[in-house]
């Protein structure tokens, strides 16, 4: 198991390095001149040249990347070109907001999607199965921005149950924070729940038709034990894999959701940084997102190997 984890960590480190290269080159491929944006349209060539020198934009790209990488290893992401604040300080303020939204949305997705998938598989071909399948189709088809607008109109404008937008820090007002984050989490988690429902249903149906389930039933075990212990346990590998794979969709959906509900998280920060050609912020946001995605997938690989020992044995044998 230790060798398996070390191999996965090594592969994750390589992917993270390649991701940092792509992020760095991709940001510099964006149209527009950040020095001109900072200096203004009426700036003199001397002013633009001074700004280029200050931010290292006048150096060759490989030199810029080497300097950037050395700073990142020291925990320094540079300074924002808009307000001169340390990018690390900005990330420390915005990252917990997006993490909270993503965690709440994932809890909604797991609670709704996995439960609906289990019920649909256990009641295959019945009314509950049709309801769950219909929910899955709707959740996959409805865009986040449209669902968010409808949710605001219903729960905020018509029913006055939840605030339409805004954000309060959890440490300052836990109740107000959860009240404002509940609606965005429901909107963001709906599509994720639909994916989980379909995958859970498919995995459960496969497990329920396996020999070990028929054996458990022939021994006279209650149907609840057959489904909850034998079938569900062997279906968790599929659910865990889907959780990891859907993280990217969850993060991209958070960008739209944060814009709709005016939540000051990574999504809003990314859009503002792209519009202003704020290179340090764009690089930091994308790099942290890539790192988070890699770490989550690494954890998924480890959990997957714990649930299915044949995976880690196969990985070591091929190594």
Buried (B, 14 or more C-beta within 10 A) or exposed (E): EEEBBEBBEEBBEEBBEEBBEEBBEEBBEEEEBBBBBBBEEEBEEEBBBBBBEEBEBBBEEEEBBEEBBEBBEEEBBBBBBBEEEBBBEBBEBBBBBBBBBBEBBBEBBBEBBBBBBBBBBBBEEEEBBEBBBEBBEEBBEBEBBEBBEEBBEEBBEEEEEBBBBEBBEBEEEEEBBBBBBBBBBBBBBBBBBBBBBBBBBBBBBBBBEEEEBEEBBEEEBEEEEBBEEBBBEBBBBBBBBBBBBBBBEBBEBBBBBBBBBEBBBBBBBBBBBBEBBBBBBBBBBBBBBBBBBBEBBBBBBBBBBEBBEEBBEEBEEEE
